[in-house]
Amino acid sequence: MVRPKKIPQRMCVGCGEMKEKRALIRVVRTPDGQVVLDTTGKKSGRGAYLCPNHQCLNKAVKAKRLEKALRHPVAPEIIETLLTQIGDG
Ligand SMILES: [Zn+2]
């Protein structure tokens, strides 16, 4: 029996769907307390995964799932920056 290759999956904190890690974007709370979009996937810190679209980010923010996942409050200016960086897909 051939097992399917294991693809790392993560849950989007917006829609709650499990997706391939590489199909999602990572938001990281860095050790110095900044919340940034991790475009490399290699930043250290506490991360949360999101589908690359405004809908999921907005959902995650409204339901406070983003700040819960990061264990850190996310300021509106940061949300704005993230929205700009994500673009709308
Ligand atoms: Zn999503």
PDB file of the backbone (N, CA, C, O) and the ligand in Angstrom, with CONECT records:
HET     ZN  A 101       1
ATOM      1  N   MET A   1       0.843  -1.205   0.000  1.00  0.00           N
ATOM      2  CA  MET A   1       0.000   0.000   0.000  1.00  0.00           C
ATOM      3  C   MET A   1       0.876   1.252   0.000  1.00  0.00           C
ATOM      4  O   MET A   1       1.825   1.367   0.775  1.00  0.00           O
ATOM      5  N   VAL A   2       0.545   2.152  -0.856  1.00  0.00           N
ATOM      6  CA  VAL A   2       1.318   3.396  -0.935  1.00  0.00           C
ATOM      7  C   VAL A   2       0.609   4.478  -0.128  1.00  0.00           C
ATOM      8  O   VAL A   2      -0.552   4.812  -0.366  1.00  0.00           O
ATOM      9  N   ARG A   3       1.334   4.996   0.807  1.00  0.00           N
ATOM     10  CA  ARG A   3       0.748   6.079   1.601  1.00  0.00           C
ATOM     11  C   ARG A   3       0.910   7.407   0.870  1.00  0.00           C
ATOM     12  O   ARG A   3       1.940   7.662   0.247  1.00  0.00           O
ATOM     13  N   PRO A   4      -0.099   8.234   0.951  1.00  0.00           N
ATOM     14  CA  PRO A   4       0.073   9.568   0.341  1.00  0.00           C
ATOM     15  C   PRO A   4       1.143  10.344   1.097  1.00  0.00           C
ATOM     16  O   PRO A   4       1.256  10.241   2.319  1.00  0.00           O
ATOM     17  N   LYS A   5       1.909  11.102   0.371  1.00  0.00           N
ATOM     18  CA  LYS A   5       2.949  11.917   0.985  1.00  0.00           C
ATOM     19  C   LYS A   5       2.331  12.866   1.998  1.00  0.00           C
ATOM     20  O   LYS A   5       1.277  13.457   1.764  1.00  0.00           O
ATOM     21  N   LYS A   6       2.999  12.993   3.110  1.00  0.00           N
ATOM     22  CA  LYS A   6       2.454  13.911   4.116  1.00  0.00           C
ATOM     23  C   LYS A   6       2.798  15.351   3.756  1.00  0.00           C
ATOM     24  O   LYS A   6       3.966  15.728   3.659  1.00  0.00           O
ATOM     25  N   ILE A   7       1.770  16.124   3.565  1.00  0.00           N
ATOM     26  CA  ILE A   7       1.979  17.541   3.290  1.00  0.00           C
ATOM     27  C   ILE A   7       1.651  18.283   4.575  1.00  0.00           C
ATOM     28  O   ILE A   7       0.585  18.089   5.159  1.00  0.00           O
ATOM     29  N   PRO A   8       2.574  19.137   5.013  1.00  0.00           N
ATOM     30  CA  PRO A   8       2.274  19.850   6.254  1.00  0.00           C
ATOM     31  C   PRO A   8       1.058  20.750   6.095  1.00  0.00           C
ATOM     32  O   PRO A   8       0.973  21.547   5.160  1.00  0.00           O
ATOM     33  N   GLN A   9       0.132  20.611   7.009  1.00  0.00           N
ATOM     34  CA  GLN A   9      -1.083  21.414   6.940  1.00  0.00           C
ATOM     35  C   GLN A   9      -1.225  22.273   8.182  1.00  0.00           C
ATOM     36  O   GLN A   9      -0.792  21.917   9.278  1.00  0.00           O
ATOM     37  N   ARG A  10      -1.845  23.409   7.965  1.00  0.00           N
ATOM     38  CA  ARG A  10      -2.091  24.325   9.075  1.00  0.00           C
ATOM     39  C   ARG A  10      -3.516  24.830   8.983  1.00  0.00           C
ATOM     40  O   ARG A  10      -4.134  24.816   7.919  1.00  0.00           O
ATOM     41  N   MET A  11      -4.025  25.278  10.125  1.00  0.00           N
ATOM     42  CA  MET A  11      -5.390  25.790  10.127  1.00  0.00           C
ATOM     43  C   MET A  11      -5.396  27.310   9.991  1.00  0.00           C
ATOM     44  O   MET A  11      -4.660  28.019  10.677  1.00  0.00           O
ATOM     45  N   CYS A  12      -6.239  27.783   9.094  1.00  0.00           N
ATOM     46  CA  CYS A  12      -6.427  29.223   8.954  1.00  0.00           C
ATOM     47  C   CYS A  12      -7.219  29.715  10.150  1.00  0.00           C
ATOM     48  O   CYS A  12      -8.260  29.147  10.480  1.00  0.00           O
ATOM     49  N   VAL A  13      -6.734  30.772  10.809  1.00  0.00           N
ATOM     50  CA  VAL A  13      -7.444  31.282  11.983  1.00  0.00           C
ATOM     51  C   VAL A  13      -8.670  32.104  11.586  1.00  0.00           C
ATOM     52  O   VAL A  13      -9.454  32.521  12.438  1.00  0.00           O
ATOM     53  N   GLY A  14      -8.824  32.331  10.271  1.00  0.00           N
ATOM     54  CA  GLY A  14     -10.011  33.045   9.792  1.00  0.00           C
ATOM     55  C   GLY A  14     -11.168  32.091   9.555  1.00  0.00           C
ATOM     56  O   GLY A  14     -12.173  32.130  10.264  1.00  0.00           O
ATOM     57  N   CYS A  15     -11.019  31.229   8.544  1.00  0.00           N
ATOM     58  CA  CYS A  15     -12.122  30.341   8.175  1.00  0.00           C
ATOM     59  C   CYS A  15     -12.065  28.996   8.893  1.00  0.00           C
ATOM     60  O   CYS A  15     -13.031  28.234   8.863  1.00  0.00           O
ATOM     61  N   GLY A  16     -10.938  28.702   9.538  1.00  0.00           N
ATOM     62  CA  GLY A  16     -10.824  27.459  10.284  1.00  0.00           C
ATOM     63  C   GLY A  16     -10.557  26.235   9.438  1.00  0.00           C
ATOM     64  O   GLY A  16     -10.610  25.113   9.940  1.00  0.00           O
ATOM     65  N   GLU A  17     -10.272  26.430   8.168  1.00  0.00           N
ATOM     66  CA  GLU A  17     -10.001  25.292   7.291  1.00  0.00           C
ATOM     67  C   GLU A  17      -8.541  24.868   7.370  1.00  0.00           C
ATOM     68  O   GLU A  17      -7.643  25.689   7.554  1.00  0.00           O
ATOM     69  N   MET A  18      -8.332  23.577   7.226  1.00  0.00           N
ATOM     70  CA  MET A  18      -6.972  23.062   7.152  1.00  0.00           C
ATOM     71  C   MET A  18      -6.500  23.169   5.710  1.00  0.00           C
ATOM     72  O   MET A  18      -7.171  22.719   4.781  1.00  0.00           O
ATOM     73  N   LYS A  19      -5.346  23.767   5.548  1.00  0.00           N
ATOM     74  CA  LYS A  19      -4.807  23.913   4.203  1.00  0.00           C
ATOM     75  C   LYS A  19      -3.326  23.626   4.218  1.00  0.00           C
ATOM     76  O   LYS A  19      -2.687  23.599   5.269  1.00  0.00           O
ATOM     77  N   GLU A  20      -2.794  23.412   3.035  1.00  0.00           N
ATOM     78  CA  GLU A  20      -1.358  23.240   2.928  1.00  0.00           C
ATOM     79  C   GLU A  20      -0.676  24.472   3.464  1.00  0.00           C
ATOM     80  O   GLU A  20      -1.062  25.608   3.186  1.00  0.00           O
ATOM     81  N   LYS A  21       0.356  24.205   4.248  1.00  0.00           N
ATOM     82  CA  LYS A  21       1.093  25.292   4.880  1.00  0.00           C
ATOM     83  C   LYS A  21       1.532  26.342   3.861  1.00  0.00           C
ATOM     84  O   LYS A  21       1.439  27.544   4.109  1.00  0.00           O
ATOM     85  N   ARG A  22       2.009  25.867   2.715  1.00  0.00           N
ATOM     86  CA  ARG A  22       2.539  26.827   1.735  1.00  0.00           C
ATOM     87  C   ARG A  22       1.449  27.647   1.044  1.00  0.00           C
ATOM     88  O   ARG A  22       1.741  28.645   0.385  1.00  0.00           O
ATOM     89  N   ALA A  23       0.193  27.221   1.197  1.00  0.00           N
ATOM     90  CA  ALA A  23      -0.910  27.984   0.608  1.00  0.00           C
ATOM     91  C   ALA A  23      -1.388  29.085   1.555  1.00  0.00           C
ATOM     92  O   ALA A  23      -2.253  29.890   1.210  1.00  0.00           O
ATOM     93  N   LEU A  24      -0.813  29.103   2.737  1.00  0.00           N
ATOM     94  CA  LEU A  24      -1.256  30.073   3.734  1.00  0.00           C
ATOM     95  C   LEU A  24      -0.160  31.102   3.992  1.00  0.00           C
ATOM     96  O   LEU A  24       1.003  30.898   3.647  1.00  0.00           O
ATOM     97  N   ILE A  25      -0.560  32.206   4.606  1.00  0.00           N
ATOM     98  CA  ILE A  25       0.443  33.173   5.020  1.00  0.00           C
ATOM     99  C   ILE A  25       0.590  33.069   6.535  1.00  0.00           C
ATOM    100  O   ILE A  25      -0.334  32.662   7.240  1.00  0.00           O
ATOM    101  N   ARG A  26       1.755  33.442   7.010  1.00  0.00           N
ATOM    102  CA  ARG A  26       2.038  33.331   8.429  1.00  0.00           C
ATOM    103  C   ARG A  26       2.193  34.722   9.028  1.00  0.00           C
ATOM    104  O   ARG A  26       2.945  35.557   8.524  1.00  0.00           O
ATOM    105  N   VAL A  27       1.474  34.947  10.100  1.00  0.00           N
ATOM    106  CA  VAL A  27       1.626  36.194  10.838  1.00  0.00           C
ATOM    107  C   VAL A  27       2.348  35.839  12.127  1.00  0.00           C
ATOM    108  O   VAL A  27       1.977  34.893  12.821  1.00  0.00           O
ATOM    109  N   VAL A  28       3.373  36.602  12.434  1.00  0.00           N
ATOM    110  CA  VAL A  28       4.224  36.260  13.575  1.00  0.00           C
ATOM    111  C   VAL A  28       4.277  37.390  14.584  1.00  0.00           C
ATOM    112  O   VAL A  28       4.370  38.568  14.238  1.00  0.00           O
ATOM    113  N   ARG A  29       4.216  36.991  15.831  1.00  0.00           N
ATOM    114  CA  ARG A  29       4.532  37.954  16.883  1.00  0.00           C
ATOM    115  C   ARG A  29       5.987  37.693  17.241  1.00  0.00           C
ATOM    116  O   ARG A  29       6.332  36.644  17.785  1.00  0.00           O
ATOM    117  N   THR A  30       6.824  38.661  16.928  1.00  0.00           N
ATOM    118  CA  THR A  30       8.257  38.486  17.138  1.00  0.00           C
ATOM    119  C   THR A  30       8.579  38.572  18.636  1.00  0.00           C
ATOM    120  O   THR A  30       7.784  39.084  19.424  1.00  0.00           O
ATOM    121  N   PRO A  31       9.760  38.063  19.015  1.00  0.00           N
ATOM    122  CA  PRO A  31      10.130  38.103  20.433  1.00  0.00           C
ATOM    123  C   PRO A  31      10.125  39.519  21.023  1.00  0.00           C
ATOM    124  O   PRO A  31       9.964  39.684  22.232  1.00  0.00           O
ATOM    125  N   ASP A  32      10.300  40.540  20.175  1.00  0.00           N
ATOM    126  CA  ASP A  32      10.257  41.904  20.717  1.00  0.00           C
ATOM    127  C   ASP A  32       8.861  42.519  20.647  1.00  0.00           C
ATOM    128  O   ASP A  32       8.708  43.730  20.808  1.00  0.00           O
ATOM    129  N   GLY A  33       7.854  41.701  20.410  1.00  0.00           N
ATOM    130  CA  GLY A  33       6.475  42.161  20.547  1.00  0.00           C
ATOM    131  C   GLY A  33       5.855  42.811  19.327  1.00  0.00           C
ATOM    132  O   GLY A  33       4.817  43.463  19.439  1.00  0.00           O
ATOM    133  N   GLN A  34       6.467  42.648  18.164  1.00  0.00           N
ATOM    134  CA  GLN A  34       5.863  43.190  16.954  1.00  0.00           C
ATOM    135  C   GLN A  34       5.056  42.110  16.255  1.00  0.00           C
ATOM    136  O   GLN A  34       5.392  40.927  16.310  1.00  0.00           O
ATOM    137  N   VAL A  35       3.982  42.537  15.596  1.00  0.00           N
ATOM    138  CA  VAL A  35       3.191  41.592  14.823  1.00  0.00           C
ATOM    139  C   VAL A  35       3.439  41.897  13.349  1.00  0.00           C
ATOM    140  O   VAL A  35       3.100  42.975  12.862  1.00  0.00           O
ATOM    141  N   VAL A  36       4.028  40.943  12.652  1.00  0.00           N
ATOM    142  CA  VAL A  36       4.403  41.155  11.259  1.00  0.00           C
ATOM    143  C   VAL A  36       4.006  39.978  10.390  1.00  0.00           C
ATOM    144  O   VAL A  36       3.795  38.861  10.863  1.00  0.00           O
ATOM    145  N   LEU A  37       3.913  40.269   9.105  1.00  0.00           N
ATOM    146  CA  LEU A  37       3.672  39.218   8.135  1.00  0.00           C
ATOM    147  C   LEU A  37       4.997  38.521   7.861  1.00  0.00           C
ATOM    148  O   LEU A  37       5.990  39.163   7.520  1.00  0.00           O
ATOM    149  N   ASP A  38       5.001  37.206   8.014  1.00  0.00           N
ATOM    150  CA  ASP A  38       6.223  36.455   7.794  1.00  0.00           C
ATOM    151  C   ASP A  38       6.240  35.910   6.374  1.00  0.00           C
ATOM    152  O   ASP A  38       5.661  34.864   6.082  1.00  0.00           O
ATOM    153  N   THR A  39       6.913  36.640   5.506  1.00  0.00           N
ATOM    154  CA  THR A  39       6.907  36.247   4.099  1.00  0.00           C
ATOM    155  C   THR A  39       7.876  35.099   3.827  1.00  0.00           C
ATOM    156  O   THR A  39       7.744  34.396   2.825  1.00  0.00           O
ATOM    157  N   THR A  40       8.843  34.912   4.712  1.00  0.00           N
ATOM    158  CA  THR A  40       9.823  33.855   4.486  1.00  0.00           C
ATOM    159  C   THR A  40       9.418  32.544   5.148  1.00  0.00           C
ATOM    160  O   THR A  40       9.915  31.482   4.774  1.00  0.00           O
ATOM    161  N   GLY A  41       8.523  32.609   6.123  1.00  0.00           N
ATOM    162  CA  GLY A  41       8.130  31.421   6.865  1.00  0.00           C
ATOM    163  C   GLY A  41       9.197  30.983   7.848  1.00  0.00           C
ATOM    164  O   GLY A  41       9.129  29.888   8.407  1.00  0.00           O
ATOM    165  N   LYS A  42      10.171  31.831   8.054  1.00  0.00           N
ATOM    166  CA  LYS A  42      11.293  31.417   8.896  1.00  0.00           C
ATOM    167  C   LYS A  42      11.495  32.296  10.116  1.00  0.00           C
ATOM    168  O   LYS A  42      12.409  32.076  10.910  1.00  0.00           O
ATOM    169  N   LYS A  43      10.642  33.285  10.257  1.00  0.00           N
ATOM    170  CA  LYS A  43      10.796  34.163  11.412  1.00  0.00           C
ATOM    171  C   LYS A  43      10.475  33.395  12.686  1.00  0.00           C
ATOM    172  O   LYS A  43       9.579  32.552  12.720  1.00  0.00           O
ATOM    173  N   SER A  44      11.217  33.705  13.711  1.00  0.00           N
ATOM    174  CA  SER A  44      10.921  33.048  14.976  1.00  0.00           C
ATOM    175  C   SER A  44       9.857  33.849  15.711  1.00  0.00           C
ATOM    176  O   SER A  44       9.676  35.044  15.477  1.00  0.00           O
ATOM    177  N   GLY A  45       9.171  33.169  16.593  1.00  0.00           N
ATOM    178  CA  GLY A  45       8.106  33.829  17.320  1.00  0.00           C
ATOM    179  C   GLY A  45       6.843  33.027  17.195  1.00  0.00           C
ATOM    180  O   GLY A  45       6.821  31.982  16.545  1.00  0.00           O
ATOM    181  N   ARG A  46       5.789  33.510  17.813  1.00  0.00           N
ATOM    182  CA  ARG A  46       4.535  32.796  17.801  1.00  0.00           C
ATOM    183  C   ARG A  46       3.767  33.131  16.539  1.00  0.00           C
ATOM    184  O   ARG A  46       3.535  34.303  16.245  1.00  0.00           O
ATOM    185  N   GLY A  47       3.374  32.122  15.798  1.00  0.00           N
ATOM    186  CA  GLY A  47       2.745  32.393  14.519  1.00  0.00           C
ATOM    187  C   GLY A  47       1.290  31.975  14.427  1.00  0.00           C
ATOM    188  O   GLY A  47       0.810  31.132  15.185  1.00  0.00           O
ATOM    189  N   ALA A  48       0.607  32.587  13.480  1.00  0.00           N
ATOM    190  CA  ALA A  48      -0.763  32.195  13.155  1.00  0.00           C
ATOM    191  C   ALA A  48      -0.849  32.114  11.636  1.00  0.00           C
ATOM    192  O   ALA A  48      -0.200  32.882  10.927  1.00  0.00           O
ATOM    193  N   TYR A  49      -1.638  31.196  11.155  1.00  0.00           N
ATOM    194  CA  TYR A  49      -1.750  31.024   9.708  1.00  0.00           C
ATOM    195  C   TYR A  49      -3.084  31.532   9.202  1.00  0.00           C
ATOM    196  O   TYR A  49      -4.113  31.421   9.868  1.00  0.00           O
ATOM    197  N   LEU A  50      -3.035  32.095   8.001  1.00  0.00           N
ATOM    198  CA  LEU A  50      -4.219  32.680   7.385  1.00  0.00           C
ATOM    199  C   LEU A  50      -4.223  32.421   5.887  1.00  0.00           C
ATOM    200  O   LEU A  50      -3.165  32.345   5.263  1.00  0.00           O
ATOM    201  N   CYS A  51      -5.411  32.284   5.310  1.00  0.00           N
ATOM    202  CA  CYS A  51      -5.502  32.290   3.859  1.00  0.00           C
ATOM    203  C   CYS A  51      -5.102  33.687   3.391  1.00  0.00           C
ATOM    204  O   CYS A  51      -5.387  34.672   4.071  1.00  0.00           O
ATOM    205  N   PRO A  52      -4.446  33.779   2.244  1.00  0.00           N
ATOM    206  CA  PRO A  52      -4.011  35.094   1.773  1.00  0.00           C
ATOM    207  C   PRO A  52      -5.154  35.915   1.192  1.00  0.00           C
ATOM    208  O   PRO A  52      -5.133  36.252   0.008  1.00  0.00           O
ATOM    209  N   ASN A  53      -6.126  36.233   1.992  1.00  0.00           N
ATOM    210  CA  ASN A  53      -7.176  37.132   1.524  1.00  0.00           C
ATOM    211  C   ASN A  53      -7.730  37.956   2.685  1.00  0.00           C
ATOM    212  O   ASN A  53      -7.590  37.598   3.854  1.00  0.00           O
ATOM    213  N   HIS A  54      -8.360  39.066   2.323  1.00  0.00           N
ATOM    214  CA  HIS A  54      -8.847  39.995   3.332  1.00  0.00           C
ATOM    215  C   HIS A  54      -9.946  39.401   4.194  1.00  0.00           C
ATOM    216  O   HIS A  54     -10.050  39.685   5.387  1.00  0.00           O
ATOM    217  N   GLN A  55     -10.771  38.561   3.556  1.00  0.00           N
ATOM    218  CA  GLN A  55     -11.896  37.979   4.270  1.00  0.00           C
ATOM    219  C   GLN A  55     -11.443  37.200   5.507  1.00  0.00           C
ATOM    220  O   GLN A  55     -11.978  37.375   6.602  1.00  0.00           O
ATOM    221  N   CYS A  56     -10.460  36.349   5.309  1.00  0.00           N
ATOM    222  CA  CYS A  56     -10.001  35.524   6.426  1.00  0.00           C
ATOM    223  C   CYS A  56      -9.308  36.366   7.494  1.00  0.00           C
ATOM    224  O   CYS A  56      -9.463  36.108   8.687  1.00  0.00           O
ATOM    225  N   LEU A  57      -8.549  37.361   7.069  1.00  0.00           N
ATOM    226  CA  LEU A  57      -7.906  38.228   8.053  1.00  0.00           C
ATOM    227  C   LEU A  57      -8.957  38.973   8.864  1.00  0.00           C
ATOM    228  O   LEU A  57      -8.874  39.042  10.090  1.00  0.00           O
ATOM    229  N   ASN A  58      -9.935  39.525   8.179  1.00  0.00           N
ATOM    230  CA  ASN A  58     -10.988  40.254   8.882  1.00  0.00           C
ATOM    231  C   ASN A  58     -11.760  39.365   9.853  1.00  0.00           C
ATOM    232  O   ASN A  58     -12.062  39.764  10.978  1.00  0.00           O
ATOM    233  N   LYS A  59     -12.071  38.164   9.399  1.00  0.00           N
ATOM    234  CA  LYS A  59     -12.761  37.200  10.261  1.00  0.00           C
ATOM    235  C   LYS A  59     -11.941  36.897  11.506  1.00  0.00           C
ATOM    236  O   LYS A  59     -12.451  36.893  12.627  1.00  0.00           O
ATOM    237  N   ALA A  60     -10.667  36.645  11.278  1.00  0.00           N
ATOM    238  CA  ALA A  60      -9.779  36.282  12.383  1.00  0.00           C
ATOM    239  C   ALA A  60      -9.672  37.428  13.390  1.00  0.00           C
ATOM    240  O   ALA A  60      -9.575  37.206  14.596  1.00  0.00           O
ATOM    241  N   VAL A  61      -9.692  38.656  12.869  1.00  0.00           N
ATOM    242  CA  VAL A  61      -9.584  39.814  13.742  1.00  0.00           C
ATOM    243  C   VAL A  61     -10.879  40.003  14.527  1.00  0.00           C
ATOM    244  O   VAL A  61     -10.856  40.198  15.742  1.00  0.00           O
ATOM    245  N   LYS A  62     -12.005  39.943  13.824  1.00  0.00           N
ATOM    246  CA  LYS A  62     -13.307  40.152  14.476  1.00  0.00           C
ATOM    247  C   LYS A  62     -13.579  39.122  15.549  1.00  0.00           C
ATOM    248  O   LYS A  62     -14.095  39.452  16.617  1.00  0.00           O
ATOM    249  N   ALA A  63     -13.240  37.889  15.276  1.00  0.00           N
ATOM    250  CA  ALA A  63     -13.490  36.815  16.244  1.00  0.00           C
ATOM    251  C   ALA A  63     -12.399  36.760  17.308  1.00  0.00           C
ATOM    252  O   ALA A  63     -12.418  35.906  18.194  1.00  0.00           O
ATOM    253  N   LYS A  64     -11.447  37.687  17.204  1.00  0.00           N
ATOM    254  CA  LYS A  64     -10.290  37.751  18.111  1.00  0.00           C
ATOM    255  C   LYS A  64      -9.454  36.471  18.082  1.00  0.00           C
ATOM    256  O   LYS A  64      -8.728  36.161  19.027  1.00  0.00           O
ATOM    257  N   ARG A  65      -9.574  35.748  16.988  1.00  0.00           N
ATOM    258  CA  ARG A  65      -8.793  34.517  16.898  1.00  0.00           C
ATOM    259  C   ARG A  65      -7.337  34.800  16.560  1.00  0.00           C
ATOM    260  O   ARG A  65      -6.449  34.016  16.895  1.00  0.00           O
ATOM    261  N   LEU A  66      -7.100  35.927  15.894  1.00  0.00           N
ATOM    262  CA  LEU A  66      -5.715  36.256  15.563  1.00  0.00           C
ATOM    263  C   LEU A  66      -4.946  36.601  16.834  1.00  0.00           C
ATOM    264  O   LEU A  66      -3.864  36.066  17.073  1.00  0.00           O
ATOM    265  N   GLU A  67      -5.505  37.496  17.649  1.00  0.00           N
ATOM    266  CA  GLU A  67      -4.776  37.866  18.867  1.00  0.00           C
ATOM    267  C   GLU A  67      -4.681  36.708  19.850  1.00  0.00           C
ATOM    268  O   GLU A  67      -3.719  36.602  20.610  1.00  0.00           O
ATOM    269  N   LYS A  68      -5.691  35.842  19.827  1.00  0.00           N
ATOM    270  CA  LYS A  68      -5.603  34.652  20.679  1.00  0.00           C
ATOM    271  C   LYS A  68      -4.489  33.732  20.217  1.00  0.00           C
ATOM    272  O   LYS A  68      -3.721  33.210  21.024  1.00  0.00           O
ATOM    273  N   ALA A  69      -4.412  33.542  18.909  1.00  0.00           N
ATOM    274  CA  ALA A  69      -3.386  32.654  18.368  1.00  0.00           C
ATOM    275  C   ALA A  69      -1.993  33.206  18.654  1.00  0.00           C
ATOM    276  O   ALA A  69      -1.054  32.455  18.916  1.00  0.00           O
ATOM    277  N   LEU A  70      -1.878  34.532  18.598  1.00  0.00           N
ATOM    278  CA  LEU A  70      -0.578  35.154  18.823  1.00  0.00           C
ATOM    279  C   LEU A  70      -0.332  35.448  20.296  1.00  0.00           C
ATOM    280  O   LEU A  70       0.787  35.749  20.712  1.00  0.00           O
ATOM    281  N   ARG A  71      -1.395  35.354  21.066  1.00  0.00           N
ATOM    282  CA  ARG A  71      -1.350  35.732  22.490  1.00  0.00           C
ATOM    283  C   ARG A  71      -0.822  37.150  22.653  1.00  0.00           C
ATOM    284  O   ARG A  71       0.016  37.441  23.507  1.00  0.00           O
ATOM    285  N   HIS A  72      -1.342  38.002  21.810  1.00  0.00           N
ATOM    286  CA  HIS A  72      -0.879  39.382  21.806  1.00  0.00           C
ATOM    287  C   HIS A  72      -1.948  40.227  21.127  1.00  0.00           C
ATOM    288  O   HIS A  72      -2.503  39.810  20.110  1.00  0.00           O
ATOM    289  N   PRO A  73      -2.252  41.413  21.671  1.00  0.00           N
ATOM    290  CA  PRO A  73      -3.219  42.270  20.974  1.00  0.00           C
ATOM    291  C   PRO A  73      -2.673  42.743  19.641  1.00  0.00           C
ATOM    292  O   PRO A  73      -1.475  42.996  19.510  1.00  0.00           O
ATOM    293  N   VAL A  74      -3.542  42.864  18.656  1.00  0.00           N
ATOM    294  CA  VAL A  74      -3.113  43.293  17.335  1.00  0.00           C
ATOM    295  C   VAL A  74      -3.768  44.649  17.061  1.00  0.00           C
ATOM    296  O   VAL A  74      -4.988  44.742  16.928  1.00  0.00           O
ATOM    297  N   ALA A  75      -2.953  45.687  16.979  1.00  0.00           N
ATOM    298  CA  ALA A  75      -3.446  47.052  16.805  1.00  0.00           C
ATOM    299  C   ALA A  75      -4.043  47.242  15.413  1.00  0.00           C
ATOM    300  O   ALA A  75      -3.622  46.596  14.453  1.00  0.00           O
ATOM    301  N   PRO A  76      -5.040  48.144  15.313  1.00  0.00           N
ATOM    302  CA  PRO A  76      -5.671  48.401  14.009  1.00  0.00           C
ATOM    303  C   PRO A  76      -4.681  48.796  12.916  1.00  0.00           C
ATOM    304  O   PRO A  76      -4.868  48.444  11.751  1.00  0.00           O
ATOM    305  N   GLU A  77      -3.622  49.531  13.291  1.00  0.00           N
ATOM    306  CA  GLU A  77      -2.615  49.925  12.285  1.00  0.00           C
ATOM    307  C   GLU A  77      -1.920  48.690  11.717  1.00  0.00           C
ATOM    308  O   GLU A  77      -1.563  48.634  10.540  1.00  0.00           O
ATOM    309  N   ILE A  78      -1.746  47.718  12.584  1.00  0.00           N
ATOM    310  CA  ILE A  78      -1.087  46.490  12.121  1.00  0.00           C
ATOM    311  C   ILE A  78      -2.005  45.733  11.163  1.00  0.00           C
ATOM    312  O   ILE A  78      -1.560  45.199  10.147  1.00  0.00           O
ATOM    313  N   ILE A  79      -3.285  45.699  11.504  1.00  0.00           N
ATOM    314  CA  ILE A  79      -4.249  45.046  10.606  1.00  0.00           C
ATOM    315  C   ILE A  79      -4.201  45.715   9.234  1.00  0.00           C
ATOM    316  O   ILE A  79      -4.183  45.051   8.197  1.00  0.00           O
ATOM    317  N   GLU A  80      -4.181  47.061   9.258  1.00  0.00           N
ATOM    318  CA  GLU A  80      -4.123  47.810   7.996  1.00  0.00           C
ATOM    319  C   GLU A  80      -2.890  47.418   7.186  1.00  0.00           C
ATOM    320  O   GLU A  80      -2.974  47.176   5.982  1.00  0.00           O
ATOM    321  N   THR A  81      -1.767  47.361   7.854  1.00  0.00           N
ATOM    322  CA  THR A  81      -0.525  46.982   7.179  1.00  0.00           C
ATOM    323  C   THR A  81      -0.633  45.583   6.604  1.00  0.00           C
ATOM    324  O   THR A  81      -0.228  45.334   5.469  1.00  0.00           O
ATOM    325  N   LEU A  82      -1.178  44.678   7.392  1.00  0.00           N
ATOM    326  CA  LEU A  82      -1.301  43.301   6.912  1.00  0.00           C
ATOM    327  C   LEU A  82      -2.222  43.248   5.688  1.00  0.00           C
ATOM    328  O   LEU A  82      -1.926  42.567   4.707  1.00  0.00           O
ATOM    329  N   LEU A  83      -3.324  43.964   5.760  1.00  0.00           N
ATOM    330  CA  LEU A  83      -4.264  43.979   4.616  1.00  0.00           C
ATOM    331  C   LEU A  83      -3.570  44.478   3.360  1.00  0.00           C
ATOM    332  O   LEU A  83      -3.748  43.926   2.274  1.00  0.00           O
ATOM    333  N   THR A  84      -2.771  45.535   3.525  1.00  0.00           N
ATOM    334  CA  THR A  84      -2.053  46.086   2.376  1.00  0.00           C
ATOM    335  C   THR A  84      -1.066  45.067   1.829  1.00  0.00           C
ATOM    336  O   THR A  84      -0.932  44.898   0.617  1.00  0.00           O
ATOM    337  N   GLN A  85      -0.376  44.390   2.744  1.00  0.00           N
ATOM    338  CA  GLN A  85       0.632  43.430   2.304  1.00  0.00           C
ATOM    339  C   GLN A  85       0.012  42.195   1.642  1.00  0.00           C
ATOM    340  O   GLN A  85       0.577  41.619   0.712  1.00  0.00           O
ATOM    341  N   ILE A  86      -1.140  41.814   2.136  1.00  0.00           N
ATOM    342  CA  ILE A  86      -1.792  40.638   1.567  1.00  0.00           C
ATOM    343  C   ILE A  86      -2.327  40.942   0.175  1.00  0.00           C
ATOM    344  O   ILE A  86      -2.318  40.084  -0.708  1.00  0.00           O
ATOM    345  N   GLY A  87      -2.790  42.164  -0.009  1.00  0.00           N
ATOM    346  CA  GLY A  87      -3.481  42.482  -1.253  1.00  0.00           C
ATOM    347  C   GLY A  87      -4.832  41.803  -1.201  1.00  0.00           C
ATOM    348  O   GLY A  87      -5.230  41.371  -0.120  1.00  0.00           O
ATOM    349  N   ASP A  88      -5.540  41.684  -2.260  1.00  0.00           N
ATOM    350  CA  ASP A  88      -6.792  40.925  -2.172  1.00  0.00           C
ATOM    351  C   ASP A  88      -6.818  39.811  -3.194  1.00  0.00           C
ATOM    352  O   ASP A  88      -6.856  40.036  -4.404  1.00  0.00           O
ATOM    353  N   GLY A  89      -6.795  38.607  -2.668  1.00  0.00           N
ATOM    354  CA  GLY A  89      -6.741  37.446  -3.546  1.00  0.00           C
ATOM    355  C   GLY A  89      -8.059  36.733  -3.613  1.00  0.00           C
ATOM    356  O   GLY A  89      -8.182  35.728  -4.313  1.00  0.00           O
TER     357      GLY A  89
HETATM  358 ZN    ZN A 101      -9.097  31.079   5.617  1.00  0.00          ZN2+
END
